[in-house]
Amino acid sequence: MQIGELAKETGATARALRHYEQAGLISSERAPNGYRVYDERAVVRVRNIRHLLAAGLTLDDVRVFLPCLDADMTTAPPSDKGIQVAVERLAVLDERIAAQSAVRDRLRAALRRATGERIRPVA
C-alpha cells in the first residue's frame, strides 16, 4: 500500500509516517516510480506506535517496543523494560508539570501585585 492508504488506515498523516520511517520504526520499499510502498503489517505497527505516543511516550521511548510493535500491544501484558520506560517518562512529565505550575504561580502572584488583586483566577 502507498503512504496515503496507510495514513487513511491508521489515522496518521503522511508526514508522521515519513517521520516514523526516518526514526527507524517502520520501513517501506520503493516502487519503480519512487513512491513508498508499505506491506500490510505496517498498519498494526503504526497503530501501536500511535497508541504509545498517545499514552505520552516519545519516539525514542517507542524504540524499546520495536520487538513487539507487530502484535496487538493493547491486550498484551507489558514487559519489564516497557514499564520502566513508562515510569521514567512519567517522572519527566511530573517534573515538567511541577516546573510549569511554579511558573504559573509566579505569574499569577506578579499579576495580583501589579493589578491590586483585580484579576480572577483561571481554573
C-alpha positions as CSV (number, residue, x, y, z in Angstrom):
1,M,0.0,0.0,0.0
2,Q,1.1,3.5,-0.6
3,I,1.6,6.1,2.1
4,G,-1.8,7.7,1.6
5,E,-3.5,4.4,2.0
6,L,-1.5,3.7,5.2
7,A,-2.3,7.1,6.5
8,K,-6.0,6.5,5.9
9,E,-5.9,3.1,7.5
10,T,-4.2,4.3,10.7
11,G,-5.3,7.9,11.1
12,A,-1.7,9.1,10.9
13,T,-0.6,11.8,8.5
14,A,1.8,11.0,5.6
15,R,4.2,13.4,7.3
16,A,4.0,11.4,10.5
17,L,4.6,8.2,8.6
18,R,7.7,9.6,7.0
19,H,8.9,10.7,10.4
20,Y,8.3,7.2,11.8
21,E,10.3,5.8,8.9
22,Q,13.1,8.2,9.4
23,A,13.2,7.2,13.1
24,G,13.5,3.6,12.0
25,L,10.2,2.5,13.4
26,I,8.6,1.5,10.1
27,S,10.1,0.7,6.7
28,S,9.0,0.7,3.1
29,E,10.1,-0.4,-0.3
30,R,10.3,2.0,-3.2
31,A,8.1,1.4,-6.3
32,P,9.7,1.9,-9.7
33,N,8.0,5.4,-9.7
34,G,9.8,6.2,-6.4
35,Y,6.7,6.0,-4.2
36,R,6.9,4.4,-0.8
37,V,5.2,1.1,-0.6
38,Y,4.3,-0.5,2.8
39,D,3.2,-4.0,3.5
40,E,0.0,-4.8,5.4
41,R,1.9,-5.4,8.6
42,A,2.7,-1.7,8.7
43,V,-0.9,-1.0,9.7
44,V,-0.6,-2.8,13.0
45,R,2.8,-1.3,13.6
46,V,1.7,2.3,13.0
47,R,-1.4,1.8,15.2
48,N,0.8,0.6,18.0
49,I,3.2,3.5,17.6
50,R,0.3,5.9,17.7
51,H,-1.1,4.1,20.8
52,L,2.3,4.5,22.6
53,L,2.6,8.1,21.5
54,A,-0.9,8.9,22.7
55,A,0.0,7.4,26.1
56,G,2.7,10.1,26.4
57,L,5.8,8.2,25.2
58,T,8.2,9.8,22.8
59,L,9.5,8.2,19.5
60,D,12.8,7.5,21.4
61,D,10.8,5.7,24.0
62,V,8.9,3.7,21.4
63,R,12.2,2.2,20.1
64,V,12.2,0.0,23.2
65,F,9.0,-1.6,22.0
66,L,10.3,-2.5,18.5
67,P,10.3,-6.3,19.1
68,C,6.5,-6.2,19.9
69,L,5.2,-3.5,17.6
70,D,3.8,-6.0,15.1
71,A,1.4,-7.7,17.6
72,D,-1.6,-6.4,19.4
73,M,0.0,-4.3,22.2
74,T,-3.3,-3.1,23.7
75,T,-4.1,-6.6,25.1
76,A,-0.6,-8.0,25.7
77,P,1.0,-7.8,29.1
78,P,3.6,-5.1,29.4
79,S,7.3,-6.1,29.6
80,D,9.5,-5.1,32.5
81,K,11.5,-2.8,30.1
82,G,8.3,-1.2,28.8
83,I,7.1,-0.5,32.3
84,Q,10.5,1.0,33.2
85,V,10.4,3.3,30.1
86,A,6.8,4.4,31.1
87,V,7.8,5.1,34.7
88,E,10.8,7.2,33.5
89,R,8.6,9.1,31.1
90,L,6.0,9.7,33.9
91,A,8.8,11.2,36.1
92,V,9.8,13.5,33.3
93,L,6.2,14.6,32.8
94,D,5.7,15.2,36.5
95,E,8.9,17.3,36.6
96,R,7.7,19.4,33.7
97,I,4.2,19.9,35.2
98,A,5.8,21.0,38.5
99,A,8.0,23.5,36.7
100,Q,5.1,24.9,34.7
101,S,2.9,25.1,37.8
102,A,5.6,27.1,39.6
103,V,5.9,29.5,36.6
104,R,2.1,29.9,36.6
105,D,2.0,30.6,40.3
106,R,4.8,33.2,40.0
107,L,3.0,34.9,37.1
108,R,-0.3,34.9,39.0
109,A,1.4,36.5,42.0
110,A,3.0,39.1,39.8
111,L,-0.3,39.9,38.2
112,R,-2.0,40.2,41.6
113,R,0.7,42.6,42.8
114,A,0.5,44.6,39.6
115,T,-3.3,44.9,39.5
116,G,-4.1,45.1,43.1
117,E,-5.8,41.7,43.2
118,R,-8.2,42.7,40.3
119,I,-7.6,39.5,38.3
120,R,-9.8,36.5,38.5
121,P,-8.1,33.2,38.9
122,V,-8.4,30.9,35.9
123,A,-9.4,27.4,36.6
